[in-house]
Structures are given as structure tokens and as C-alpha cells.
Amino acid sequence: MNLMHLKYAVEIAKVGSLNKAAENLCMGQPNLSRAIKELESYLGITIFERSSKGMVATAQGEEFLSYANKALEQIDEIENLYKKGLRKKQEFSISVPRASYISHAFAMFSKKLSSDPAELFYKETNSLRAIRNILENDYHLGIIRYAAGHDYYFKRMLEEKGLTYEMITEFSYRIIMSENHPLADKEDIRFDDLPEYIEIAHADPFVPSLPMPAVKKEELPDNITRRIFVFERASQFELLSENTDTFMWVSPVPGKTLRRYGLIQKQCRDNNKIYKDVLIYKKSYELSDLDREFITELCSSKRKYIV
């Protein structure tokens, strides 16, 4: 039995005539008749009976034709998908730090998607999980963040894991707080101004090999006695907006986001540590058109908000 046999039987059932089916199939009636007899012999059933009304399917023939029609429909779907140029589903996946300039870039990128089918995955997480998502969970891209002082550690690790890395930007953290915060009108904020207030911080270690106590000691000023650790950026904005005693160290935030939550952004000259955001992906991976479109938006967002 082959595909053509299925098509022959379905066409005969459709028109009810061997001669008409042969005409539609552009073949001789004897050849078509012979093909149907071979199919019936192969299956061990009688598919059609000849009558005054033409070719009529038997009970077993009806059952066979039902399966044959379904099989041909599935084959048509396959041909449409791979042979007739049906639009292929676009795929994009990235793991990123919790940064507003990156989420802004992703939002702008999403607005430019074509009407083609697409599945996009955007995950905010720490550097270690971003690396693991590429190596173990089939994510295509990642952005990792680390202090410039850890540059050698990260580059060596990325090389060992077969990952390409390209620096996106360098920056120093800003302070964001409610526009009604007691320090909102202070021009020059110093570390010593902050201990009486509550810091919002992300509960992810910056360096995979360091335990959380060591991370807190190295990465965060040690003069703060009250901290709230969060995992979601939405939570941080709600806290900062509703609790006017809170503040947070962040990469530069777009003004549109600040206005949405009634926040302000300030620099602190005591905090001059440099951080890096680095794009990573497998050395064997070839960037897709979607990847390049996102990177274009990312660079645009960086130029606009990272100064």
C-alpha cells in the first residue's frame, strides 16, 4: 500500500465512478482498476462493490476510507508546513537580570513582531541561572550582570562552558525612591544618609561561587540594618511606591517607569562601583533575525537610559 493507493480510493468514493475518477486522476481506467484490486488484496478486504449506481463502498470500505481521509488530511498539513511555505513559528528566549532598561527594550521589541506565529520566553533571574538556562534548558540568549572586579572570574567561566560573551554596557547603580521619600529633595545623597531607611534588594547572589552572606558583605553597604529581599521587579516598584521609607539600588530606570510608580532616581557619589551587563550565548549558536532585532532594541535602550 502506498500514498497513491489512498488517493485513488478516496477519489473513487468521492465521484462514485471508476471512469470519472480515472479521468480526474489523469490515468487510464484499467490502471486505476488494477491499483484498487492490489489495494484490496493487500488489505484483505473489499473496498468497493459495483452497482447500477456506480462504485459503492462496502461497510469495511467505509471504515477504510475514513482512515484514508484522515491520513491524507495529515499529509496535506505536513506538506503545507514544510513544502508549501507555511509560515514557520518564530522562537525567541532570553534570561536577563531584573533591569528596567532591558524590559523596556523587550517591550519595544515585542511591538515590532510580524504576524507570523511566534513563541517568546523572557525570564528575569540571576547570572548563574541565566547561564544554566542556556546550557541545560534550551534558552538561546542570556544577559548576566556582575561587578567589574569579577570580570576575570566570569570570562574564564564562560570560556570553559563554550559561551560567547559581548559586553552591553557598564554602569554604576542609582538610587530610586518614592517622590515623597524624606530624602527626595536632598541634592547630594551619601551612604550615611541611608541607614535609617529600608533597602529593597534582589535576593540573588551576584557571584555563583560566593555564599549569600559573603555576597551581602561584598556587594551591599554594611551600614543598612533593615532590608527586604524580593525576586520580582513588580514587587519592588509596589514597595517603593507605597512605603516612602524604602529605597533601592538599581541600574538606570526609564523616566516613563519612574513616573508610572511616582518614583525618582538619584545618583550617590559614594557608590562608584562599576557593574557590567554582558550578552551570552553558545558559540555554536547562530543568531536569528529575532535575536538581532532584540539586540538592536537593547542597544537603543542602553543609549537612551544608560549614561
Secondary structure, 3 states (H helix, E strand, C coil): CCHHHHHHHHHHHHHCCHHHHHHHCCCCHHHHHHHHHHHHHHHCCCCEEEECCEEEECHHHHHHHHHHHHHHHHHHHHHHHHCCCCCCCEEEEEEECCCHHHHHHHHHHHHCCCCCCEEEEEEECCHHHHHHHHHHCCCCEEEEEEEHHHHHHHHHHHHHCCEEEEEEEEECCEEEEECCCCCCCCCCCCHHHCCCCEEEEECCCCCCCCCHHHHHHHHCCCCCCCEEEECCHHHHHHHHHHCCCEEEEECCCCHHHHHHHCEEEECCCCCCCCEEEEEEEECCCCCCHHHHHHHHHHHHHHHHHCC
